[in-house]
Amino acid sequence: MEPSTTTLSSRETIDLFDQYVIGNYTRYPACLVRGEGSEIWDAEGNRYLDFFPGWGCDLLGHCPSKVVEAVRDQVGQLIHVPNTWYMEAQGRFAQAIIERSFPGKVFFCNSGAEANEGAIKLARSHAAPRTKIITALDSFHGRTLGAVSATGQPKYQQGFGPLVPGFKHVPFGDIDAMARAIDDETAAVMVEPIQGEGGVNIPPAGYLPKLRRLCDERGVLLVLDEVQTGMGRTGKWFAHQLEGIEPDIMTLAKSIAGGVAGGAIVARKEVAGSLKPGMHASTFGGNPILCRAGLAYIETIEEEDLLDRAVVIGERFREKIEPLRDEVGIIQDVRIRGVMIGIELALPGASIVKDCLENRLLINCTHDTVLRLLPAMNIPDEQLDEGWEILEQAIRRAAA
Ligand SMILES: Cc1ncc(COP(=O)(O)O)c(C=O)c1O
């Protein structure tokens, strides 16, 4: 057996993948070995700036010190405790989430898809015998069968049918279409407050409050998928707080704990009470490593005022993008909430992502034409400016 520490070149690691790892991802041709904040290094020692750390999971950048310390401390005490026992860290993390969201209770799991699966089960069991769930076109809720059936993008569903029945998709942001879709069989409405994968789509102002009212009038549950918009990404702990509403159920994952894998369902107390012992479970859910990391993550954000910093970073990007937009003619729209940034182009963005990578900046393109930046909420101005120079040049080259 080879040692588990990093000893291979990027090429050697890629060869291992070619032989042993299922090829379901498109991967960049480098092996990343170390990260600190918004900087990351590959096996050859090349440094990259990261405007997309951890695919939205690393809101504090790579290896935030308090999270690292908490995890180190916890693994020396207990790595995993089954959910047939109580553990202080899970109770304290649930309390911390509730104190920053809305009165309710938390169920912990391991990913966004798993959180959404659980939310679908919870909504159906609470609203029984109603089973229908209305979601939005261009939404993304994950890759498991229920979550992908909820997802309003056929490309993620093709080849995996039959899908889970009971989902209907309506245009995002269209309150009349939602009102028409709700009927006597509808258990819940489920949307992302801002669509991430679908292109960083921000709904019209007032959409979420109208949705809240509609759900109340028609007696259906409002489920918000905050997997990408939480926790802190938009400058609020949760994006629904930008609109002054509360959902009945909210799902979380990605940056729930500064890069440590985890997910959660948060539900209003009456709704949460529908899950009785034995109805739902997750073996690793709410493990002490996740919960200690999550507490350290929240503490860091509050001690360093990073919710406010997220807004400042978003505005700094806007100040840079808008003048370029006027100049180059290929930027069709700029959509920003805190450190959730979408730049919609008049052409596919893949060549710009590649150009940035060659110049050692990591960004993302989603929905074919939307450059998506999900930078860390603690990226220093100098690194932001340095990365922006690279991105600006790449956009200029694509426009030329
Ligand atoms: C809004 C939203 N929901 C759910 C998911 C699925 O999360 P996971 O990949 O952790 O299953 C994602 C992932 O991108 C997401 O953006």
The ligand as a Gaussian input file, in Angstrom:
#p B3LYP/6-31G(d) Opt

LIG

0 1
 C      -29.624000      24.933000      -5.000000
 C      -28.981000      23.585000      -4.938000
 N      -29.656000      22.569000      -4.396000
 C      -29.116000      21.342000      -4.292000
 C      -27.851000      21.084000      -4.765000
 C      -27.271000      19.704000      -4.637000
 O      -26.315000      19.691000      -3.648000
 P      -25.308000      18.431000      -3.489000
 O      -24.400000      18.445000      -4.667000
 O      -24.620000      18.694000      -2.178000
 O      -26.165000      17.217000      -3.448000
 C      -27.103000      22.123000      -5.334000
 C      -25.744000      21.876000      -5.859000
 O      -25.201000      22.590000      -6.639000
 C      -27.680000      23.400000      -5.430000
 O      -27.016000      24.426000      -5.973000

